[in-house]
Amino acid sequence: MRTANGRALVTGGAGFLGSHLCERLLHDGYSVLCVDNYYSSTKDNIAHLLDNPRFEVIRHDVTFPLYVEVDEIYRGFGICQFDQDCHAEERDLPDRRPDRP
């Protein structure tokens, strides 16, 4: 779902800080995709957001590839815009996409 402000992915979105970030982004008009493996977080932190039509949650470990279409990616310690530091990090990782040898 696209909104006026776009779609944001929040890694660690079910954690204490991540859940508050999800709340803020929803309040600011974003559509939010929360990604968490629940290793050190709990679904209780996001239970009140599950009925919001602009909120989605995926149980996923971000050490494995995740292919989704979003406008912004938020981490526990800052924002990563596609033409900036995300690409620098991706260059250091092996290309594990199934369509590449």
FENKARA-V669250 format. One line per field, one symbol per residue. phi: phi as a letter, one per 30 degrees, with the letter a starting at -180 (. if undefined). A space follows every 50 residues. Layout:
phi: ???
//
This chain:
phi: .cbedjccccdidcdddddddeedddddjdccccbacidbbbdedcedcd dddcbbbbdacddcebcbcbcbbccdblcbcedcddddddddcddcdddc d
//
